[in-house]
Amino acid sequence: QTVDVNDTKTYDNGVKVVPSYLLTPISVDITNYQKELVDTGYIKAEDLK
C-alpha cells in the first residue's frame, strides 16, 4: 500500500532517512477549541465538559 509522503529528507532516525508526512501544528486554546477540535469531529463537545 502506498501512503502519502511530503518529506523525504529531514527525518533521520540515526539509521536512515525515513519518509514521513509532516503536519502543520495548530495551537488550541479557549478561543479556538470549538473550530479546531469539535467542528472537525476530532472530539465531541460533551467529552470536554
C-alpha positions as CSV (number, residue, x, y, z in Angstrom):
1,Q,0.0,0.0,0.0
2,T,1.3,3.4,-0.9
3,V,1.0,6.2,1.6
4,D,1.2,10.0,1.3
5,V,4.6,11.4,2.0
6,N,5.6,15.1,2.0
7,D,9.1,14.9,3.4
8,T,11.8,12.6,2.2
9,K,14.9,14.4,3.5
10,T,14.7,15.7,7.1
11,Y,13.5,12.8,9.4
12,D,16.7,10.9,10.2
13,N,16.3,8.3,12.9
14,G,20.1,7.6,13.1
15,V,19.9,4.6,10.8
16,K,18.2,6.0,7.7
17,V,16.1,8.9,6.5
18,V,12.5,7.9,7.0
19,P,9.9,9.2,4.5
20,S,7.2,11.0,6.5
21,Y,4.2,13.2,6.4
22,L,4.8,16.3,8.4
23,L,1.8,18.3,9.7
24,T,1.4,22.0,10.4
25,P,1.0,22.4,14.1
26,I,-2.1,24.3,15.4
27,S,-2.1,25.8,18.9
28,V,-5.5,25.1,20.5
29,D,-6.9,27.2,23.4
30,I,-10.2,28.5,24.7
31,T,-10.6,30.9,21.8
32,N,-10.4,28.3,19.0
33,Y,-11.1,24.8,20.5
34,Q,-14.6,24.7,19.0
35,K,-13.4,25.3,15.5
36,E,-10.3,23.2,15.7
37,L,-11.5,20.2,17.7
38,V,-15.3,20.0,17.9
39,D,-16.3,21.3,14.5
40,T,-13.7,19.0,12.8
41,G,-15.1,15.9,14.6
42,Y,-11.8,15.2,16.4
43,I,-13.6,15.3,19.8
44,K,-17.3,15.7,20.9
45,A,-18.2,18.8,22.9
46,E,-19.7,16.7,25.7
47,D,-16.4,15.0,26.1
48,L,-14.8,18.3,27.1
49,K,-17.3,19.0,29.9
